[in-house]
Amino acid sequence: MDLRDPAFREPFLSSLPHSPGVYVMRNAAGQVLYVGKALDLFSRVNSYFRASGDTRSFVSRLPSEMADLEIWVTQSEREALLLENTLIKELKPRYNVRLRDDRSYLMIRVQAAHPWPRFETARGLPQEDGARYFGPYHAASAVHFFLSFIGRYFRFRTCSDAVFATRRKPCLQYHMGRCEAPCSRNVDAAAYRRRVEKAMLYLEGRFERLMRDVRREMKQASADLEFEKAAQLRDLLFALEKCAQPQQVITSDFVPTDAVGFVREGPHLSLVVLEIRQGQLGVHRQMVVEVPEELYDAEILSTFLFQHYASRTETPGRLLLPFAPEAAADLAAWLGEAAGAPVEVVTTVVDEAHVRLLRLAEVNAQHRLTLHNELEVEADLARLSTRLHLPGVPKRIECYDISHSQGKDTSASMVVFIDGRPAPRLYRQFHVRDVAPGDDYGALREVMARRLEHVAEKNWELPDLMVIDGGRGQLRAITQILSDLQSQIGSDLQSQIGSGEKNGLDLSGVKVISLAKQHGSDGPPERVFLPGVKEPLPILPGSREMFILVRLRDEAHRFANRARTRRQEKTFSSRLSEVPGLGPKRVTTLLTAFGSVERIRTADPAEIAKAGHFSLDLAQKILAFLNA
């Protein structure tokens, strides 16, 4: 049976159950395309084959790609969520987004039922094995800190059960003062158990109660003349006081609240969950992942929330979100079921304290993404260098964009990235003067000639990579222009740098490429062209290499448009002064009030008269002049 054939597909879709479950889509080769969950399998799967307004690019391809559909019926949507998460991790579908690393959530596990419990790391969902689980933690460093603290101050065993059962002599941990060696020495089991309870209070963040108990024990040990024990408890108390620095109360209703920050830039998505308990900011989870560009923000947020809270042992009473996720009602119901009480899912935030929390979550997400990008930029440049066949990683990259308004007011921009990051101090604007209106190639020649005239000056060094906004035509033109200018400008440059240098302008180290925009949703994606190569370079849309180039080109486009707009407004300002009764001061007043000539053009005469403090008749003359 091949579901690409409507004769097979229609009866199959009609037979699907109205039950919760998971579906697995495969192509003719058996490769998994997509794994999804549904409260109603019939409605959800059939929606992919209707004109439902789902504009994701992969959805439109499913009828022609999906040859087989596997259905898993579950008893509840919660079971479907857990099964979907497991299948996504196992099958790695082409069109799914997995909002985790290949590793599962990192937790701390305590063998509470064991006579001599130990604290250890664990990955994955908490198991029903009688153990206590703490977490999940967003970074391994946090787990290592907690376990190191516990080992130093509470002195529990760290060996496995098998080693513990066979060991007859104390190990190095005992000699370092980090374990009492219950494996081979006579240790008070009740005292060991009390320390386990204290350590769990520490992991729960219940510092006040823990410090109260430690302070009482310290005083008792001192009264009993057990000064070594009292000193150990004193050190523990000092360490706990550092961990329990007082925090500012940021909410007053004390409802356990989580606030989610969501920042998406190019292929990267940053997510942060801030946990507020007892009105104070507690632990939080951060992550940066790569997501397919065709996935909606609402779908990604929904997937993340279901995955995140499926692994949690605690559910908040309130969830603050930056926007409504997909299946928001199902999410609220599922969270309420897990919590045993209604959970308030807030997507339109009004309360001032909640607005601050969401803003704080967003700031943290943006900071995490910025840090990630800083760490990734060198690797991204290395990948770009490999794809473009550059001799090395490009340090200086320049991009040029020509901008005009119906062939007039032509201007160009040169933006510069140093080590993959924008360098605005090196940006330059060119007002094109000596070419016919609409002649982009002529404008490009003039701009390049003017740019290369400065090559011997500071901050005008030749780039390692030059990017031109356009397709094959623009690339052929700039290649020919550079060839012509190399000898023309080289002789002038020679007289500036002296006869001891090599004759001519050497552009052999400058790699030139062009980047063509995508035209329309159905048109080809962004394409990269290399000199002498007919076909575009196959760089995946949304990849980090393409993201650098697109960001560079968009920055050049923005900078060129700003220069053209300023030039237009300067021209209009001088021409407006020609209107009788409208001098330079009144022109300045109008531009200050409206911000641009275009806003003046679309304003009401009464608004113009009021802003300029003159008559309605003069305002009408101004509009007539601008719209002539």
C-alpha positions as CSV (number, residue, x, y, z in Angstrom):
1,M,0.0,0.0,0.0
2,D,1.4,3.4,-1.1
3,L,-0.4,6.4,0.5
4,R,0.8,8.6,-2.3
5,D,-1.9,7.0,-4.4
6,P,-5.3,8.6,-3.6
7,A,-7.0,5.3,-4.2
8,F,-5.3,3.9,-1.2
9,R,-4.9,7.1,0.8
10,E,-8.6,8.1,1.1
11,P,-9.9,4.8,2.6
12,F,-7.0,4.7,5.0
13,L,-7.5,8.2,6.2
14,S,-11.3,7.5,6.7
15,S,-10.4,4.5,8.9
16,L,-8.3,6.4,11.5
17,P,-9.7,6.3,15.0
18,H,-10.9,9.4,17.0
19,S,-8.4,8.6,19.8
20,P,-5.3,10.1,21.3
21,G,-2.1,8.7,19.9
22,V,1.1,9.2,17.9
23,Y,1.6,8.9,14.1
24,V,4.9,8.2,12.2
25,M,5.1,9.3,8.6
26,R,7.6,7.5,6.3
27,N,8.6,7.9,2.6
28,A,8.9,5.1,0.1
29,A,12.4,4.2,1.2
30,G,11.2,3.7,4.8
31,Q,12.9,6.9,6.1
32,V,11.0,8.7,8.9
33,L,9.7,12.1,7.8
34,Y,7.7,13.3,10.8
35,V,6.5,12.1,14.2
36,G,3.4,13.9,15.7
37,K,1.0,13.6,18.6
38,A,-2.7,14.1,18.5
39,L,-5.7,14.2,20.9
40,D,-7.8,13.0,17.9
41,L,-5.7,11.0,15.4
42,F,-8.5,11.2,12.7
43,S,-8.8,14.9,12.7
44,R,-5.1,15.7,13.0
45,V,-3.8,13.4,10.3
46,N,-6.6,14.3,7.9
47,S,-5.8,18.0,8.4
48,Y,-2.5,17.5,6.5
49,F,-4.4,16.7,3.3
50,R,-6.9,19.6,3.4
51,A,-6.5,23.2,2.5
52,S,-6.3,24.1,6.1
53,G,-4.1,27.2,5.9
54,D,-1.0,25.4,7.2
55,T,1.6,27.0,5.1
56,R,4.7,25.2,6.4
57,S,6.7,24.1,3.4
58,F,7.1,20.5,4.5
59,V,3.3,20.1,4.9
60,S,2.6,20.9,1.3
61,R,5.1,18.1,0.3
62,L,3.6,15.4,2.5
63,P,1.0,14.1,0.0
64,S,3.8,13.5,-2.6
65,E,6.4,12.2,-0.1
66,M,4.5,10.1,2.5
67,A,4.1,6.5,1.4
68,D,3.4,4.9,4.8
69,L,1.8,6.0,8.0
70,E,2.2,4.2,11.3
71,I,-0.3,4.8,14.1
72,W,0.2,4.3,17.8
73,V,-3.1,4.6,19.9
74,T,-2.6,5.7,23.5
75,Q,-5.0,5.9,26.5
76,S,-4.4,9.6,27.1
77,E,-2.7,12.6,25.6
78,R,0.0,12.5,28.3
79,E,0.9,9.0,27.2
80,A,1.0,10.3,23.6
81,L,3.3,13.1,24.6
82,L,5.8,10.8,26.3
83,L,5.7,8.3,23.4
84,E,6.2,11.1,20.8
85,N,9.2,12.4,22.8
86,T,10.7,8.9,22.9
87,L,10.1,8.2,19.2
88,I,11.6,11.6,18.1
89,K,14.7,10.9,20.0
90,E,14.9,7.3,18.7
91,L,13.9,7.9,15.0
92,K,15.3,11.4,14.5
93,P,12.6,12.5,11.9
94,R,13.5,14.8,9.1
95,Y,10.9,17.5,9.8
96,N,10.7,17.4,13.6
97,V,12.4,19.8,15.9
98,R,14.0,18.3,19.0
99,L,14.4,20.9,21.7
100,R,17.2,19.0,23.6
101,D,20.7,17.9,23.0
102,D,21.2,14.2,22.2
103,R,21.5,13.8,25.9
104,S,18.4,13.8,28.1
105,Y,17.8,16.1,31.0
106,L,20.5,15.8,33.8
107,M,19.2,15.0,37.3
108,I,20.6,14.0,40.7
109,R,19.4,10.6,42.0
110,V,19.3,9.5,45.6
111,Q,18.9,5.8,46.5
112,A,16.5,6.6,49.4
113,A,15.7,3.0,50.1
114,H,19.3,1.8,50.3
115,P,20.7,1.5,53.9
116,W,23.6,3.7,52.8
117,P,22.3,6.0,50.1
118,R,24.5,7.7,47.7
119,F,24.0,10.8,45.4
120,E,24.6,10.2,41.7
121,T,23.9,11.8,38.3
122,A,21.1,10.4,36.2
123,R,19.7,11.2,32.7
124,G,16.2,10.8,31.3
125,L,12.8,10.8,33.0
126,P,12.5,10.0,36.7
127,Q,11.9,6.2,37.2
128,E,9.5,4.6,39.7
129,D,12.4,2.8,41.4
130,G,12.0,4.2,45.0
131,A,14.7,6.8,44.4
132,R,14.4,10.5,44.9
133,Y,15.2,12.7,41.8
134,F,16.2,16.4,41.9
135,G,16.4,18.6,38.8
136,P,16.5,18.7,35.8
137,Y,19.5,21.0,35.7
138,H,20.4,23.1,32.6
139,A,24.1,22.4,32.8
140,A,26.4,19.6,33.9
141,S,28.5,22.2,35.8
142,A,25.5,22.8,38.2
143,V,25.3,19.1,39.0
144,H,29.0,18.8,39.5
145,F,28.9,21.8,41.9
146,F,26.1,20.3,44.0
147,L,27.7,16.8,44.2
148,S,31.0,18.3,45.1
149,F,29.4,20.4,47.9
150,I,27.6,17.4,49.2
151,G,30.7,15.2,49.1
152,R,32.8,17.8,50.9
153,Y,30.3,18.7,53.7
154,F,28.1,15.6,54.1
155,R,30.7,12.8,53.4
156,F,28.6,10.2,51.6
157,R,29.8,7.2,49.7
158,T,30.4,7.7,46.0
159,C,31.1,4.1,44.9
160,S,28.7,1.9,43.0
161,D,26.6,-0.7,44.9
162,A,28.7,-3.6,43.4
163,V,32.0,-2.0,44.6
164,F,30.4,-1.1,48.0
165,A,29.3,-4.7,48.6
166,T,32.8,-6.1,48.0
167,R,35.1,-3.4,49.4
168,R,37.0,-4.3,52.6
169,K,39.3,-1.3,53.0
170,P,38.6,2.5,52.9
171,C,39.2,4.2,49.5
172,L,40.9,7.5,48.8
173,Q,37.7,9.4,49.4
174,Y,37.9,8.4,53.1
175,H,41.5,9.6,53.4
176,M,40.5,12.9,51.8
177,G,37.8,13.4,54.4
178,R,35.0,13.1,51.8
179,C,33.5,9.7,53.0
180,E,33.1,7.9,56.3
181,A,33.7,4.5,54.6
182,P,30.6,2.7,55.7
183,C,31.8,-0.1,53.4
184,S,34.5,-1.2,55.9
185,R,34.1,0.8,59.1
186,N,31.6,1.0,61.9
187,V,29.5,4.0,60.9
188,D,26.4,5.3,62.7
189,A,23.6,4.5,60.3
190,A,21.1,6.8,61.9
191,A,23.6,9.8,61.8
192,Y,24.3,8.9,58.1
193,R,20.6,8.9,57.4
194,R,20.1,12.3,59.1
195,R,22.9,13.8,56.9
196,V,21.1,12.4,53.8
197,E,17.9,14.2,54.9
198,K,19.9,17.4,55.3
199,A,21.5,17.0,51.9
200,M,18.1,16.6,50.3
201,L,16.9,19.8,52.0
202,Y,19.9,21.5,50.4
203,L,19.0,20.2,46.9
204,E,15.4,21.4,47.5
205,G,16.7,24.9,48.3
206,R,15.2,24.8,51.8
207,F,18.2,26.6,53.3
208,E,16.5,28.3,56.3
209,R,15.4,25.0,57.8
210,L,18.7,23.4,57.0
211,M,20.7,26.2,58.6
212,R,18.5,26.1,61.7
213,D,19.2,22.4,62.1
214,V,22.9,22.7,61.5
215,R,23.2,25.7,63.9
216,R,21.4,23.7,66.6
217,E,23.7,20.7,66.1
218,M,26.8,22.9,66.2
219,K,25.8,24.3,69.5
220,Q,25.1,20.9,70.9
221,A,28.4,19.5,69.7
222,S,30.2,22.5,71.3
223,A,28.4,21.9,74.6
224,D,29.4,18.2,74.4
225,L,33.0,19.3,73.9
226,E,33.1,17.6,70.4
227,F,35.0,20.5,69.0
228,E,36.1,18.8,65.8
229,K,32.5,18.0,64.9
230,A,31.4,21.5,65.9
231,A,34.1,23.0,63.5
232,Q,32.9,20.8,60.7
233,L,29.3,22.0,61.3
234,R,30.5,25.6,61.5
235,D,32.2,25.3,58.0
236,L,29.0,23.8,56.6
237,L,26.9,26.6,58.1
238,F,29.2,29.3,56.5
239,A,28.9,27.5,53.1
240,L,25.1,27.3,53.4
241,E,24.9,31.0,54.3
242,K,26.8,31.8,51.0
243,C,24.4,29.7,49.0
244,A,21.4,31.3,50.7
245,Q,22.1,34.9,50.0
246,P,18.8,36.9,50.4
247,Q,16.9,37.5,47.2
248,Q,14.5,40.3,46.3
249,V,10.9,39.2,46.4
250,I,9.6,39.8,42.9
251,T,6.0,38.5,43.2
252,S,3.7,38.9,46.1
253,D,1.1,36.2,45.7
254,F,3.6,33.2,46.2
255,V,1.9,31.1,43.5
256,P,4.7,28.8,42.0
257,T,5.3,30.5,38.7
258,D,7.4,29.8,35.6
259,A,8.2,32.5,33.0
260,V,9.4,31.5,29.5
261,G,11.8,33.5,27.4
262,F,11.8,32.8,23.6
263,V,14.3,34.5,21.2
264,R,14.8,33.2,17.6
265,E,17.5,34.5,15.2
266,G,18.1,32.7,12.0
267,P,18.5,28.9,12.6
268,H,19.1,29.3,16.3
269,L,16.5,29.4,19.0
270,S,17.1,30.4,22.7
271,L,14.7,29.3,25.4
272,V,14.8,30.1,29.1
273,V,12.5,29.0,31.9
274,L,12.7,31.1,35.1
275,E,11.2,29.4,38.2
276,I,9.8,31.7,40.9
277,R,9.1,30.0,44.2
278,Q,7.9,31.7,47.4
279,G,8.0,34.9,45.5
280,Q,11.7,34.6,44.8
281,L,13.7,33.8,41.6
282,G,15.1,30.3,41.8
283,V,16.7,27.9,39.3
284,H,16.2,28.2,35.6
285,R,16.8,26.2,32.5
286,Q,18.5,27.6,29.4
287,M,19.0,26.1,26.0
288,V,20.0,27.1,22.5
289,V,19.0,24.7,19.6
290,E,18.9,24.8,15.8
291,V,15.4,24.7,14.4
292,P,14.1,24.2,10.8
293,E,13.0,27.6,9.4
294,E,9.6,26.2,8.2
295,L,8.4,25.5,11.8
296,Y,6.1,28.0,13.4
297,D,7.1,29.7,16.7
298,A,3.8,28.5,18.2
299,E,4.5,24.8,17.3
300,I,8.1,25.0,18.6
301,L,7.0,26.6,21.9
302,S,4.3,23.9,22.3
303,T,6.8,21.1,21.7
304,F,9.3,22.5,24.1
305,L,6.7,23.0,26.9
306,F,5.4,19.4,26.6
307,Q,8.9,18.0,26.6
308,H,10.1,20.2,29.5
309,Y,7.2,19.5,31.9
310,A,7.0,15.8,30.9
311,S,10.4,15.4,32.6
312,R,9.6,17.5,35.7
313,T,8.6,16.2,39.0
314,E,7.0,19.6,39.9
315,T,4.4,21.6,37.9
316,P,3.9,25.3,38.5
317,G,0.6,26.8,39.4
318,R,1.1,29.6,36.8
319,L,2.9,29.6,33.5
320,L,3.8,33.0,31.8
321,L,4.3,32.7,28.0
322,P,5.4,35.4,25.5
323,F,2.7,34.2,23.1
324,A,0.1,31.5,22.7
325,P,1.5,28.1,21.9
326,E,-0.1,25.5,19.6
327,A,-2.8,23.5,21.5
328,A,-2.7,26.0,24.4
329,A,-5.9,24.5,25.9
330,D,-4.6,21.0,25.7
331,L,-1.4,22.1,27.4
332,A,-3.3,23.8,30.2
333,A,-5.4,20.7,30.7
334,W,-2.4,18.4,30.7
335,L,-0.5,20.5,33.1
336,G,-3.5,20.6,35.4
337,E,-3.8,16.8,35.3
338,A,-0.1,16.5,36.2
339,A,-0.3,19.0,39.0
340,G,-3.6,17.7,40.4
341,A,-5.0,21.3,40.3
342,P,-5.8,23.9,37.7
343,V,-2.7,25.5,36.1
344,E,-3.1,29.1,34.9
345,V,-1.5,29.5,31.4
346,V,-1.1,33.2,30.7
347,T,-0.4,34.3,27.2
348,T,-1.6,37.9,27.4
349,V,0.3,39.4,30.4
350,V,-1.2,42.5,32.1
351,D,0.1,42.4,35.7
352,E,3.2,44.6,36.0
353,A,5.1,42.1,38.0
354,H,4.4,39.4,35.4
355,V,5.5,41.7,32.6
356,R,8.8,42.2,34.4
357,L,9.3,38.5,34.8
358,L,8.6,37.8,31.1
359,R,11.0,40.6,30.2
360,L,13.7,39.1,32.5
361,A,13.2,35.7,30.8
362,E,13.6,37.3,27.4
363,V,16.7,39.2,28.4
364,N,18.2,36.0,29.7
365,A,17.3,34.2,26.5
366,Q,18.8,36.9,24.4
367,H,22.0,36.9,26.5
368,R,22.3,33.2,26.2
369,L,21.9,33.4,22.4
370,T,24.4,36.2,22.1
371,L,26.9,34.2,24.1
372,H,26.3,31.1,22.0
373,N,26.8,33.1,18.8
374,E,30.0,34.5,20.1
375,L,31.3,31.0,20.7
376,E,30.0,29.7,17.4
377,V,31.1,32.5,15.0
378,E,34.6,31.1,14.5
379,A,33.3,27.7,13.7
380,D,30.7,29.2,11.3
381,L,33.4,31.2,9.5
382,A,35.5,28.0,9.1
383,R,32.5,26.2,7.6
384,L,31.8,29.2,5.3
385,S,35.5,29.2,4.2
386,T,35.3,25.5,3.3
387,R,32.1,25.9,1.3
388,L,33.5,28.9,-0.6
389,H,36.9,27.2,-1.2
390,L,38.7,30.1,0.5
391,P,42.4,29.7,1.3
392,G,41.7,30.5,5.0
393,V,39.1,31.8,7.4
394,P,38.0,35.3,6.2
395,K,38.8,38.0,8.7
396,R,37.4,41.0,6.8
397,I,34.2,40.6,4.7
398,E,32.6,43.4,2.7
399,C,29.2,43.5,1.2
400,Y,27.9,46.1,-1.4
401,D,24.3,47.0,-2.2
402,I,23.0,49.6,-4.7
403,S,19.8,51.4,-3.8
404,H,17.7,53.9,-5.8
405,S,14.1,55.2,-6.1
406,Q,12.8,54.5,-9.7
407,G,16.3,55.0,-11.0
408,K,16.8,58.3,-9.1
409,D,18.8,59.2,-6.0
410,T,21.1,56.2,-6.5
411,S,23.3,55.4,-3.5
412,A,25.4,52.4,-2.4
413,S,26.5,51.0,0.9
414,M,29.6,49.1,2.0
415,V,29.2,47.2,5.2
416,V,32.1,45.4,6.9
417,F,32.2,42.4,9.1
418,I,35.4,41.7,11.1
419,D,35.8,38.2,12.4
420,G,32.1,37.5,11.6
421,R,30.7,40.5,13.5
422,P,29.5,43.9,12.2
423,A,32.0,46.7,12.4
424,P,29.8,49.8,12.0
425,R,32.8,52.2,12.3
426,L,34.0,50.8,8.9
427,Y,30.7,51.2,7.1
428,R,30.8,53.6,4.2
429,Q,28.1,55.3,2.0
430,F,28.5,56.3,-1.6
431,H,26.3,58.8,-3.4
432,V,26.5,57.8,-7.0
433,R,27.0,60.8,-9.3
434,D,28.3,59.9,-12.7
435,V,26.0,57.2,-14.1
436,A,22.7,57.2,-16.0
437,P,19.5,56.7,-13.9
438,G,18.9,53.0,-13.3
439,D,22.3,51.8,-14.4
440,D,23.2,49.5,-11.6
441,Y,26.3,48.1,-13.3
442,G,27.6,51.6,-13.9
443,A,26.9,52.5,-10.3
444,L,28.7,49.4,-9.1
445,R,31.8,50.4,-11.3
446,E,31.8,53.9,-9.8
447,V,31.5,52.7,-6.3
448,M,34.2,50.0,-6.7
449,A,36.6,52.5,-8.3
450,R,36.1,55.0,-5.4
451,R,36.5,52.2,-2.8
452,L,39.8,50.9,-4.3
453,E,41.3,54.4,-4.5
454,H,41.5,54.3,-0.7
455,V,43.1,50.9,-0.4
456,A,46.4,52.3,0.9
457,E,44.6,54.2,3.7
458,K,43.9,53.1,7.3
459,N,40.6,51.2,7.7
460,W,40.3,50.6,3.9
461,E,42.3,47.4,3.7
462,L,41.3,44.9,1.0
463,P,38.8,42.3,2.2
464,D,39.3,38.5,2.2
465,L,35.8,38.1,0.9
466,M,33.6,40.5,-1.1
467,V,29.8,39.8,-1.4
468,I,27.7,41.5,-4.0
469,D,23.9,41.6,-3.7
470,G,22.6,40.0,-6.9
471,G,22.9,37.0,-9.2
472,R,25.1,35.8,-12.0
473,G,24.9,39.0,-13.9
474,Q,26.0,41.2,-11.1
475,L,28.8,38.7,-10.3
476,R,30.1,38.8,-14.0
477,A,30.0,42.5,-13.9
478,I,31.9,43.0,-10.7
479,T,34.5,40.4,-11.8
480,Q,35.1,42.4,-15.0
481,I,35.1,45.7,-13.2
482,L,37.7,44.5,-10.7
483,S,39.9,43.2,-13.6
484,D,39.7,46.5,-15.4
485,L,40.3,48.6,-12.2
486,Q,43.3,46.5,-11.1
487,S,45.7,47.9,-13.6
488,Q,44.0,51.3,-13.9
489,I,44.2,52.1,-10.1
490,G,47.4,50.1,-9.6
491,S,49.6,52.6,-11.4
492,D,48.2,55.5,-9.3
493,L,48.7,53.5,-6.1
494,Q,52.3,52.7,-7.0
495,S,53.2,56.4,-6.9
496,Q,51.8,56.6,-3.3
497,I,53.5,53.5,-1.8
498,G,56.9,53.9,-3.5
499,S,58.9,52.0,-6.1
500,G,60.1,49.3,-3.7
501,E,56.7,47.6,-3.7
502,K,55.3,45.2,-6.3
503,N,53.9,47.1,-9.3
504,G,50.1,47.2,-9.6
505,L,47.0,46.6,-7.4
506,D,47.0,43.0,-6.3
507,L,43.4,41.7,-5.9
508,S,44.3,38.0,-6.2
509,G,43.6,37.6,-2.5
510,V,40.1,38.9,-2.7
511,K,37.4,36.3,-3.2
512,V,34.2,37.6,-4.8
513,I,30.8,36.0,-4.7
514,S,27.2,37.1,-5.2
515,L,24.1,36.4,-3.1
516,A,20.7,36.3,-4.9
517,K,17.5,37.0,-3.0
518,Q,14.5,34.7,-2.9
519,H,11.6,36.1,-5.0
520,G,8.3,35.0,-3.6
521,S,7.4,32.1,-1.4
522,D,7.4,29.7,-4.4
523,G,10.7,31.0,-5.9
524,P,14.1,29.4,-5.4
525,P,15.8,30.1,-2.0
526,E,18.7,32.4,-1.4
527,R,21.5,31.4,-3.8
528,V,25.3,31.8,-3.8
529,F,27.2,32.2,-7.1
530,L,30.9,31.8,-7.6
531,P,32.9,33.2,-10.5
532,G,33.1,30.9,-13.5
533,V,30.5,28.5,-12.1
534,K,27.1,28.3,-13.8
535,E,25.1,26.6,-11.1
536,P,24.7,28.2,-7.6
537,L,26.6,26.8,-4.7
538,P,24.4,24.2,-2.7
539,I,24.3,25.9,0.7
540,L,21.3,24.8,2.7
541,P,18.8,27.6,3.5
542,G,18.8,28.3,7.3
543,S,22.4,26.9,7.7
544,R,24.9,28.9,9.7
545,E,27.0,29.6,6.6
546,M,24.0,31.0,4.8
547,F,22.9,32.9,7.9
548,I,26.2,34.9,8.0
549,L,25.8,35.8,4.3
550,V,22.2,36.8,4.5
551,R,22.8,38.8,7.7
552,L,25.6,40.6,5.9
553,R,23.5,41.3,2.8
554,D,20.5,42.5,4.8
555,E,22.8,44.9,6.8
556,A,24.1,46.3,3.5
557,H,20.5,46.7,2.2
558,R,19.4,48.5,5.3
559,F,22.4,50.8,5.3
560,A,22.0,51.7,1.6
561,N,18.3,52.5,2.1
562,R,19.0,54.7,5.0
563,A,21.5,56.7,2.9
564,R,19.0,57.0,0.0
565,T,16.2,58.2,2.4
566,R,18.4,60.8,3.9
567,R,19.5,62.1,0.5
568,Q,15.8,62.3,-0.6
569,E,14.8,64.2,2.5
570,K,17.6,66.6,2.1
571,T,16.5,67.2,-1.5
572,F,12.9,67.6,-0.5
573,S,13.9,70.0,2.3
574,S,15.6,72.3,-0.1
575,R,12.8,72.1,-2.6
576,L,10.1,72.7,0.1
577,S,11.8,76.0,0.8
578,E,10.7,77.1,-2.7
579,V,7.0,77.0,-1.5
580,P,6.0,80.6,-0.8
581,G,5.8,81.3,3.0
582,L,7.8,78.2,3.9
583,G,11.3,79.0,4.9
584,P,14.1,76.8,6.3
585,K,13.0,77.0,9.9
586,R,9.5,75.9,9.1
587,V,10.8,73.0,7.0
588,T,13.0,71.9,9.9
589,T,9.9,72.2,12.2
590,L,7.8,70.0,10.0
591,L,10.5,67.3,9.6
592,T,11.1,67.3,13.3
593,A,7.3,66.9,14.0
594,F,6.7,64.2,11.3
595,G,10.0,62.4,11.1
596,S,10.1,62.1,7.3
597,V,8.8,63.7,4.1
598,E,6.7,60.6,3.4
599,R,4.7,61.1,6.6
600,I,4.2,64.8,5.7
601,R,2.9,63.7,2.3
602,T,0.3,61.3,3.8
603,A,-0.8,63.7,6.7
604,D,-4.0,65.7,6.9
605,P,-3.7,69.4,6.1
606,A,-5.0,70.3,9.5
607,E,-2.2,68.2,11.1
608,I,0.4,69.9,9.0
609,A,-0.9,73.4,9.8
610,K,-1.0,72.6,13.6
611,A,2.5,71.1,13.6
612,G,4.0,74.0,11.6
613,H,2.0,76.8,13.3
614,F,0.8,78.3,10.1
615,S,-2.4,78.6,8.0
616,L,-4.4,75.7,6.5
617,D,-3.9,77.3,3.1
618,L,-0.1,77.0,3.4
619,A,-0.5,73.3,4.5
620,Q,-2.6,72.6,1.4
621,K,0.1,74.2,-0.8
622,I,2.7,72.0,0.8
623,L,0.7,68.8,0.1
624,A,0.0,69.9,-3.5
625,F,3.8,70.4,-4.0
626,L,4.7,67.0,-2.5
627,N,2.1,65.1,-4.5
628,A,2.7,66.9,-7.8
